Amino acid sequence: MLKAVDIPYNITALQLRGSTATEMLLFSMFLYQSLPQLIPKTTIDFTCMLGEVGRCRLTLQNPR
């Protein structure tokens, strides 16, 4: 699942299952810091009639 959401943490299911409490704590902290970035900030709704093709041009900018 981590690969699916493009999170760079290389661990296998067997390593995760056999990890110590300290390793699980570190993994949990990594997820706690990484996963909030994946929550959508806003939703953009496009309205059009059913069966029609709707087109819209968007410009996205990084606020940094």
PDB file of N, CA, C and O in Angstrom:
ATOM      1  N   MET A   1       0.809  -1.179   0.000  1.00  0.00           N
ATOM      2  CA  MET A   1       0.000   0.000   0.000  1.00  0.00           C
ATOM      3  C   MET A   1       0.862   1.255   0.000  1.00  0.00           C
ATOM      4  O   MET A   1       0.494   2.268  -0.594  1.00  0.00           O
ATOM      5  N   LEU A   2       1.991   1.186   0.657  1.00  0.00           N
ATOM      6  CA  LEU A   2       2.862   2.356   0.687  1.00  0.00           C
ATOM      7  C   LEU A   2       3.356   2.707  -0.708  1.00  0.00           C
ATOM      8  O   LEU A   2       3.487   3.885  -1.040  1.00  0.00           O
ATOM      9  N   LYS A   3       3.629   1.705  -1.524  1.00  0.00           N
ATOM     10  CA  LYS A   3       4.050   1.972  -2.903  1.00  0.00           C
ATOM     11  C   LYS A   3       2.920   2.596  -3.703  1.00  0.00           C
ATOM     12  O   LYS A   3       3.163   3.440  -4.566  1.00  0.00           O
ATOM     13  N   ALA A   4       1.685   2.190  -3.426  1.00  0.00           N
ATOM     14  CA  ALA A   4       0.536   2.696  -4.176  1.00  0.00           C
ATOM     15  C   ALA A   4       0.332   4.192  -3.956  1.00  0.00           C
ATOM     16  O   ALA A   4      -0.094   4.901  -4.868  1.00  0.00           O
ATOM     17  N   VAL A   5       0.633   4.671  -2.763  1.00  0.00           N
ATOM     18  CA  VAL A   5       0.481   6.102  -2.478  1.00  0.00           C
ATOM     19  C   VAL A   5       1.811   6.838  -2.547  1.00  0.00           C
ATOM     20  O   VAL A   5       1.918   7.985  -2.112  1.00  0.00           O
ATOM     21  N   ASP A   6       2.814   6.179  -3.090  1.00  0.00           N
ATOM     22  CA  ASP A   6       4.128   6.763  -3.349  1.00  0.00           C
ATOM     23  C   ASP A   6       4.816   7.281  -2.084  1.00  0.00           C
ATOM     24  O   ASP A   6       5.358   8.386  -2.057  1.00  0.00           O
ATOM     25  N   ILE A   7       4.778   6.441  -1.027  1.00  0.00           N
ATOM     26  CA  ILE A   7       5.481   6.765   0.212  1.00  0.00           C
ATOM     27  C   ILE A   7       6.771   5.956   0.235  1.00  0.00           C
ATOM     28  O   ILE A   7       6.727   4.726   0.187  1.00  0.00           O
ATOM     29  N   PRO A   8       7.918   6.626   0.308  1.00  0.00           N
ATOM     30  CA  PRO A   8       9.212   5.931   0.214  1.00  0.00           C
ATOM     31  C   PRO A   8       9.634   5.270   1.526  1.00  0.00           C
ATOM     32  O   PRO A   8      10.522   5.768   2.217  1.00  0.00           O
ATOM     33  N   TYR A   9       9.005   4.162   1.863  1.00  0.00           N
ATOM     34  CA  TYR A   9       9.384   3.412   3.067  1.00  0.00           C
ATOM     35  C   TYR A   9       9.500   1.960   2.643  1.00  0.00           C
ATOM     36  O   TYR A   9       8.498   1.317   2.332  1.00  0.00           O
ATOM     37  N   ASN A  10      10.710   1.447   2.632  1.00  0.00           N
ATOM     38  CA  ASN A  10      10.946   0.091   2.148  1.00  0.00           C
ATOM     39  C   ASN A  10      10.858  -0.903   3.293  1.00  0.00           C
ATOM     40  O   ASN A  10      11.815  -1.083   4.046  1.00  0.00           O
ATOM     41  N   ILE A  11       9.706  -1.548   3.418  1.00  0.00           N
ATOM     42  CA  ILE A  11       9.511  -2.576   4.427  1.00  0.00           C
ATOM     43  C   ILE A  11       8.563  -3.621   3.851  1.00  0.00           C
ATOM     44  O   ILE A  11       7.596  -3.288   3.166  1.00  0.00           O
ATOM     45  N   THR A  12       8.846  -4.866   4.132  1.00  0.00           N
ATOM     46  CA  THR A  12       7.983  -5.943   3.653  1.00  0.00           C
ATOM     47  C   THR A  12       7.001  -6.324   4.758  1.00  0.00           C
ATOM     48  O   THR A  12       7.165  -5.933   5.914  1.00  0.00           O
ATOM     49  N   ALA A  13       5.991  -7.084   4.387  1.00  0.00           N
ATOM     50  CA  ALA A  13       4.998  -7.534   5.370  1.00  0.00           C
ATOM     51  C   ALA A  13       5.645  -8.423   6.428  1.00  0.00           C
ATOM     52  O   ALA A  13       5.274  -8.359   7.600  1.00  0.00           O
ATOM     53  N   LEU A  14       6.600  -9.245   6.029  1.00  0.00           N
ATOM     54  CA  LEU A  14       7.270 -10.104   6.998  1.00  0.00           C
ATOM     55  C   LEU A  14       8.113  -9.296   7.978  1.00  0.00           C
ATOM     56  O   LEU A  14       8.154  -9.611   9.167  1.00  0.00           O
ATOM     57  N   GLN A  15       8.780  -8.263   7.490  1.00  0.00           N
ATOM     58  CA  GLN A  15       9.563  -7.408   8.372  1.00  0.00           C
ATOM     59  C   GLN A  15       8.653  -6.641   9.333  1.00  0.00           C
ATOM     60  O   GLN A  15       8.990  -6.454  10.502  1.00  0.00           O
ATOM     61  N   LEU A  16       7.521  -6.208   8.841  1.00  0.00           N
ATOM     62  CA  LEU A  16       6.589  -5.481   9.681  1.00  0.00           C
ATOM     63  C   LEU A  16       5.997  -6.382  10.761  1.00  0.00           C
ATOM     64  O   LEU A  16       5.840  -5.974  11.912  1.00  0.00           O
ATOM     65  N   ARG A  17       5.677  -7.597  10.377  1.00  0.00           N
ATOM     66  CA  ARG A  17       5.096  -8.547  11.331  1.00  0.00           C
ATOM     67  C   ARG A  17       6.102  -8.945  12.406  1.00  0.00           C
ATOM     68  O   ARG A  17       5.714  -9.164  13.553  1.00  0.00           O
ATOM     69  N   GLY A  18       7.358  -9.043  12.068  1.00  0.00           N
ATOM     70  CA  GLY A  18       8.369  -9.461  13.015  1.00  0.00           C
ATOM     71  C   GLY A  18       9.128  -8.322  13.669  1.00  0.00           C
ATOM     72  O   GLY A  18      10.190  -8.547  14.249  1.00  0.00           O
ATOM     73  N   SER A  19       8.609  -7.104  13.590  1.00  0.00           N
ATOM     74  CA  SER A  19       9.343  -5.962  14.122  1.00  0.00           C
ATOM     75  C   SER A  19       9.157  -5.820  15.634  1.00  0.00           C
ATOM     76  O   SER A  19       8.196  -6.332  16.209  1.00  0.00           O
ATOM     77  N   THR A  20      10.078  -5.127  16.248  1.00  0.00           N
ATOM     78  CA  THR A  20      10.030  -4.892  17.685  1.00  0.00           C
ATOM     79  C   THR A  20       9.121  -3.699  17.984  1.00  0.00           C
ATOM     80  O   THR A  20       8.670  -3.008  17.070  1.00  0.00           O
ATOM     81  N   ALA A  21       8.863  -3.469  19.246  1.00  0.00           N
ATOM     82  CA  ALA A  21       8.008  -2.346  19.646  1.00  0.00           C
ATOM     83  C   ALA A  21       8.641  -1.017  19.250  1.00  0.00           C
ATOM     84  O   ALA A  21       7.931  -0.093  18.854  1.00  0.00           O
ATOM     85  N   THR A  22       9.941  -0.910  19.350  1.00  0.00           N
ATOM     86  CA  THR A  22      10.635   0.323  18.969  1.00  0.00           C
ATOM     87  C   THR A  22      10.510   0.578  17.469  1.00  0.00           C
ATOM     88  O   THR A  22      10.267   1.708  17.045  1.00  0.00           O
ATOM     89  N   GLU A  23      10.673  -0.462  16.679  1.00  0.00           N
ATOM     90  CA  GLU A  23      10.539  -0.320  15.229  1.00  0.00           C
ATOM     91  C   GLU A  23       9.104   0.047  14.844  1.00  0.00           C
ATOM     92  O   GLU A  23       8.896   0.846  13.931  1.00  0.00           O
ATOM     93  N   MET A  24       8.117  -0.527  15.529  1.00  0.00           N
ATOM     94  CA  MET A  24       6.722  -0.193  15.252  1.00  0.00           C
ATOM     95  C   MET A  24       6.427   1.260  15.627  1.00  0.00           C
ATOM     96  O   MET A  24       5.653   1.933  14.946  1.00  0.00           O
ATOM     97  N   LEU A  25       7.039   1.739  16.702  1.00  0.00           N
ATOM     98  CA  LEU A  25       6.872   3.130  17.092  1.00  0.00           C
ATOM     99  C   LEU A  25       7.445   4.066  16.031  1.00  0.00           C
ATOM    100  O   LEU A  25       6.821   5.068  15.680  1.00  0.00           O
ATOM    101  N   LEU A  26       8.620   3.742  15.527  1.00  0.00           N
ATOM    102  CA  LEU A  26       9.233   4.559  14.477  1.00  0.00           C
ATOM    103  C   LEU A  26       8.386   4.545  13.202  1.00  0.00           C
ATOM    104  O   LEU A  26       8.216   5.580  12.558  1.00  0.00           O
ATOM    105  N   PHE A  27       7.861   3.384  12.843  1.00  0.00           N
ATOM    106  CA  PHE A  27       7.009   3.269  11.660  1.00  0.00           C
ATOM    107  C   PHE A  27       5.716   4.067  11.854  1.00  0.00           C
ATOM    108  O   PHE A  27       5.255   4.736  10.929  1.00  0.00           O
ATOM    109  N   SER A  28       5.136   3.997  13.043  1.00  0.00           N
ATOM    110  CA  SER A  28       3.916   4.751  13.336  1.00  0.00           C
ATOM    111  C   SER A  28       4.163   6.252  13.263  1.00  0.00           C
ATOM    112  O   SER A  28       3.331   6.996  12.743  1.00  0.00           O
ATOM    113  N   MET A  29       5.301   6.696  13.781  1.00  0.00           N
ATOM    114  CA  MET A  29       5.632   8.116  13.706  1.00  0.00           C
ATOM    115  C   MET A  29       5.847   8.568  12.259  1.00  0.00           C
ATOM    116  O   MET A  29       5.459   9.673  11.881  1.00  0.00           O
ATOM    117  N   PHE A  30       6.468   7.706  11.462  1.00  0.00           N
ATOM    118  CA  PHE A  30       6.650   8.024  10.043  1.00  0.00           C
ATOM    119  C   PHE A  30       5.292   8.189   9.361  1.00  0.00           C
ATOM    120  O   PHE A  30       5.092   9.144   8.610  1.00  0.00           O
ATOM    121  N   LEU A  31       4.354   7.265   9.613  1.00  0.00           N
ATOM    122  CA  LEU A  31       3.022   7.367   9.015  1.00  0.00           C
ATOM    123  C   LEU A  31       2.287   8.602   9.525  1.00  0.00           C
ATOM    124  O   LEU A  31       1.596   9.269   8.754  1.00  0.00           O
ATOM    125  N   TYR A  32       2.424   8.913  10.801  1.00  0.00           N
ATOM    126  CA  TYR A  32       1.766  10.073  11.393  1.00  0.00           C
ATOM    127  C   TYR A  32       2.222  11.366  10.711  1.00  0.00           C
ATOM    128  O   TYR A  32       1.432  12.295  10.544  1.00  0.00           O
ATOM    129  N   GLN A  33       3.476  11.421  10.326  1.00  0.00           N
ATOM    130  CA  GLN A  33       3.993  12.621   9.672  1.00  0.00           C
ATOM    131  C   GLN A  33       3.743  12.626   8.177  1.00  0.00           C
ATOM    132  O   GLN A  33       3.652  13.699   7.581  1.00  0.00           O
ATOM    133  N   SER A  34       3.630  11.462   7.549  1.00  0.00           N
ATOM    134  CA  SER A  34       3.517  11.384   6.092  1.00  0.00           C
ATOM    135  C   SER A  34       2.086  11.392   5.578  1.00  0.00           C
ATOM    136  O   SER A  34       1.814  12.016   4.552  1.00  0.00           O
ATOM    137  N   LEU A  35       1.170  10.726   6.253  1.00  0.00           N
ATOM    138  CA  LEU A  35      -0.172  10.546   5.713  1.00  0.00           C
ATOM    139  C   LEU A  35      -1.030  11.805   5.638  1.00  0.00           C
ATOM    140  O   LEU A  35      -1.847  11.896   4.722  1.00  0.00           O
ATOM    141  N   PRO A  36      -0.903  12.781   6.535  1.00  0.00           N
ATOM    142  CA  PRO A  36      -1.747  13.976   6.385  1.00  0.00           C
ATOM    143  C   PRO A  36      -1.543  14.722   5.070  1.00  0.00           C
ATOM    144  O   PRO A  36      -2.423  15.478   4.660  1.00  0.00           O
ATOM    145  N   GLN A  37      -0.434  14.536   4.415  1.00  0.00           N
ATOM    146  CA  GLN A  37      -0.197  15.185   3.123  1.00  0.00           C
ATOM    147  C   GLN A  37      -1.131  14.655   2.052  1.00  0.00           C
ATOM    148  O   GLN A  37      -1.340  15.314   1.034  1.00  0.00           O
ATOM    149  N   LEU A  38      -1.699  13.470   2.265  1.00  0.00           N
ATOM    150  CA  LEU A  38      -2.557  12.855   1.261  1.00  0.00           C
ATOM    151  C   LEU A  38      -4.024  13.252   1.404  1.00  0.00           C
ATOM    152  O   LEU A  38      -4.840  12.875   0.563  1.00  0.00           O
ATOM    153  N   ILE A  39      -4.375  13.998   2.441  1.00  0.00           N
ATOM    154  CA  ILE A  39      -5.755  14.433   2.626  1.00  0.00           C
ATOM    155  C   ILE A  39      -6.025  15.582   1.658  1.00  0.00           C
ATOM    156  O   ILE A  39      -5.274  16.557   1.633  1.00  0.00           O
ATOM    157  N   PRO A  40      -7.091  15.477   0.859  1.00  0.00           N
ATOM    158  CA  PRO A  40      -7.390  16.551  -0.085  1.00  0.00           C
ATOM    159  C   PRO A  40      -7.674  17.866   0.639  1.00  0.00           C
ATOM    160  O   PRO A  40      -8.369  17.881   1.655  1.00  0.00           O
ATOM    161  N   LYS A  41      -7.145  18.953   0.121  1.00  0.00           N
ATOM    162  CA  LYS A  41      -7.336  20.264   0.723  1.00  0.00           C
ATOM    163  C   LYS A  41      -8.674  20.879   0.309  1.00  0.00           C
ATOM    164  O   LYS A  41      -9.293  21.608   1.085  1.00  0.00           O
ATOM    165  N   THR A  42      -9.106  20.589  -0.889  1.00  0.00           N
ATOM    166  CA  THR A  42     -10.345  21.149  -1.404  1.00  0.00           C
ATOM    167  C   THR A  42     -10.904  20.234  -2.483  1.00  0.00           C
ATOM    168  O   THR A  42     -10.211  19.339  -2.968  1.00  0.00           O
ATOM    169  N   THR A  43     -12.133  20.455  -2.850  1.00  0.00           N
ATOM    170  CA  THR A  43     -12.787  19.690  -3.898  1.00  0.00           C
ATOM    171  C   THR A  43     -13.205  20.647  -5.002  1.00  0.00           C
ATOM    172  O   THR A  43     -13.733  21.726  -4.735  1.00  0.00           O
ATOM    173  N   ILE A  44     -12.971  20.252  -6.210  1.00  0.00           N
ATOM    174  CA  ILE A  44     -13.366  21.057  -7.364  1.00  0.00           C
ATOM    175  C   ILE A  44     -14.490  20.321  -8.074  1.00  0.00           C
ATOM    176  O   ILE A  44     -14.313  19.187  -8.517  1.00  0.00           O
ATOM    177  N   ASP A  45     -15.644  20.965  -8.183  1.00  0.00           N
ATOM    178  CA  ASP A  45     -16.794  20.362  -8.855  1.00  0.00           C
ATOM    179  C   ASP A  45     -16.916  20.929 -10.263  1.00  0.00           C
ATOM    180  O   ASP A  45     -16.846  22.141 -10.467  1.00  0.00           O
ATOM    181  N   PHE A  46     -17.100  20.042 -11.222  1.00  0.00           N
ATOM    182  CA  PHE A  46     -17.345  20.427 -12.601  1.00  0.00           C
ATOM    183  C   PHE A  46     -18.777  20.022 -12.934  1.00  0.00           C
ATOM    184  O   PHE A  46     -19.149  18.856 -12.798  1.00  0.00           O
ATOM    185  N   THR A  47     -19.556  20.970 -13.360  1.00  0.00           N
ATOM    186  CA  THR A  47     -20.941  20.662 -13.698  1.00  0.00           C
ATOM    187  C   THR A  47     -21.110  20.675 -15.206  1.00  0.00           C
ATOM    188  O   THR A  47     -20.614  21.562 -15.901  1.00  0.00           O
ATOM    189  N   CYS A  48     -21.818  19.677 -15.691  1.00  0.00           N
ATOM    190  CA  CYS A  48     -22.191  19.608 -17.096  1.00  0.00           C
ATOM    191  C   CYS A  48     -23.379  18.663 -17.205  1.00  0.00           C
ATOM    192  O   CYS A  48     -23.684  17.928 -16.266  1.00  0.00           O
ATOM    193  N   MET A  49     -24.022  18.683 -18.309  1.00  0.00           N
ATOM    194  CA  MET A  49     -25.175  17.812 -18.530  1.00  0.00           C
ATOM    195  C   MET A  49     -24.695  16.378 -18.730  1.00  0.00           C
ATOM    196  O   MET A  49     -23.594  16.140 -19.227  1.00  0.00           O
ATOM    197  N   LEU A  50     -25.535  15.434 -18.337  1.00  0.00           N
ATOM    198  CA  LEU A  50     -25.216  14.023 -18.478  1.00  0.00           C
ATOM    199  C   LEU A  50     -25.027  13.677 -19.950  1.00  0.00           C
ATOM    200  O   LEU A  50     -25.877  13.991 -20.783  1.00  0.00           O
ATOM    201  N   GLY A  51     -23.921  13.038 -20.260  1.00  0.00           N
ATOM    202  CA  GLY A  51     -23.633  12.643 -21.627  1.00  0.00           C
ATOM    203  C   GLY A  51     -22.797  13.668 -22.383  1.00  0.00           C
ATOM    204  O   GLY A  51     -22.284  13.357 -23.458  1.00  0.00           O
ATOM    205  N   GLU A  52     -22.644  14.877 -21.856  1.00  0.00           N
ATOM    206  CA  GLU A  52     -21.827  15.887 -22.513  1.00  0.00           C
ATOM    207  C   GLU A  52     -20.397  15.829 -21.968  1.00  0.00           C
ATOM    208  O   GLU A  52     -20.149  15.355 -20.860  1.00  0.00           O
ATOM    209  N   VAL A  53     -19.481  16.322 -22.777  1.00  0.00           N
ATOM    210  CA  VAL A  53     -18.085  16.397 -22.355  1.00  0.00           C
ATOM    211  C   VAL A  53     -17.844  17.777 -21.764  1.00  0.00           C
ATOM    212  O   VAL A  53     -18.065  18.793 -22.424  1.00  0.00           O
ATOM    213  N   GLY A  54     -17.393  17.807 -20.525  1.00  0.00           N
ATOM    214  CA  GLY A  54     -17.073  19.074 -19.881  1.00  0.00           C
ATOM    215  C   GLY A  54     -15.565  19.271 -19.863  1.00  0.00           C
ATOM    216  O   GLY A  54     -14.819  18.341 -19.554  1.00  0.00           O
ATOM    217  N   ARG A  55     -15.120  20.456 -20.187  1.00  0.00           N
ATOM    218  CA  ARG A  55     -13.682  20.749 -20.195  1.00  0.00           C
ATOM    219  C   ARG A  55     -13.430  22.013 -19.379  1.00  0.00           C
ATOM    220  O   ARG A  55     -14.216  22.960 -19.396  1.00  0.00           O
ATOM    221  N   CYS A  56     -12.327  21.993 -18.680  1.00  0.00           N
ATOM    222  CA  CYS A  56     -11.935  23.149 -17.883  1.00  0.00           C
ATOM    223  C   CYS A  56     -10.415  23.149 -17.801  1.00  0.00           C
ATOM    224  O   CYS A  56      -9.799  22.094 -17.653  1.00  0.00           O
ATOM    225  N   ARG A  57      -9.823  24.306 -17.894  1.00  0.00           N
ATOM    226  CA  ARG A  57      -8.376  24.426 -17.805  1.00  0.00           C
ATOM    227  C   ARG A  57      -8.027  24.930 -16.410  1.00  0.00           C
ATOM    228  O   ARG A  57      -8.565  25.935 -15.945  1.00  0.00           O
ATOM    229  N   LEU A  58      -7.117  24.214 -15.750  1.00  0.00           N
ATOM    230  CA  LEU A  58      -6.694  24.562 -14.401  1.00  0.00           C
ATOM    231  C   LEU A  58      -5.211  24.897 -14.391  1.00  0.00           C
ATOM    232  O   LEU A  58      -4.421  24.300 -15.123  1.00  0.00           O
ATOM    233  N   THR A  59      -4.851  25.842 -13.567  1.00  0.00           N
ATOM    234  CA  THR A  59      -3.452  26.159 -13.330  1.00  0.00           C
ATOM    235  C   THR A  59      -3.202  25.939 -11.848  1.00  0.00           C
ATOM    236  O   THR A  59      -3.825  26.590 -11.010  1.00  0.00           O
ATOM    237  N   LEU A  60      -2.296  25.028 -11.519  1.00  0.00           N
ATOM    238  CA  LEU A  60      -1.954  24.735 -10.133  1.00  0.00           C
ATOM    239  C   LEU A  60      -0.587  25.313  -9.821  1.00  0.00           C
ATOM    240  O   LEU A  60       0.353  25.188 -10.606  1.00  0.00           O
ATOM    241  N   GLN A  61      -0.491  25.951  -8.656  1.00  0.00           N
ATOM    242  CA  GLN A  61       0.777  26.537  -8.249  1.00  0.00           C
ATOM    243  C   GLN A  61       1.088  26.088  -6.839  1.00  0.00           C
ATOM    244  O   GLN A  61       0.191  25.960  -6.007  1.00  0.00           O
ATOM    245  N   ASN A  62       2.352  25.851  -6.575  1.00  0.00           N
ATOM    246  CA  ASN A  62       2.808  25.498  -5.255  1.00  0.00           C
ATOM    247  C   ASN A  62       2.899  26.788  -4.434  1.00  0.00           C
ATOM    248  O   ASN A  62       3.554  27.739  -4.862  1.00  0.00           O
ATOM    249  N   PRO A  63       2.248  26.838  -3.252  1.00  0.00           N
ATOM    250  CA  PRO A  63       2.235  28.090  -2.490  1.00  0.00           C
ATOM    251  C   PRO A  63       3.547  28.426  -1.799  1.00  0.00           C
ATOM    252  O   PRO A  63       3.652  29.487  -1.184  1.00  0.00           O
ATOM    253  N   ARG A  64       4.528  27.580  -1.876  1.00  0.00           N
ATOM    254  CA  ARG A  64       5.813  27.854  -1.212  1.00  0.00           C
ATOM    255  C   ARG A  64       6.582  28.933  -1.877  1.00  0.00           C
ATOM    256  O   ARG A  64       7.678  29.273  -1.433  1.00  0.00           O
TER     257      ARG A  64
END
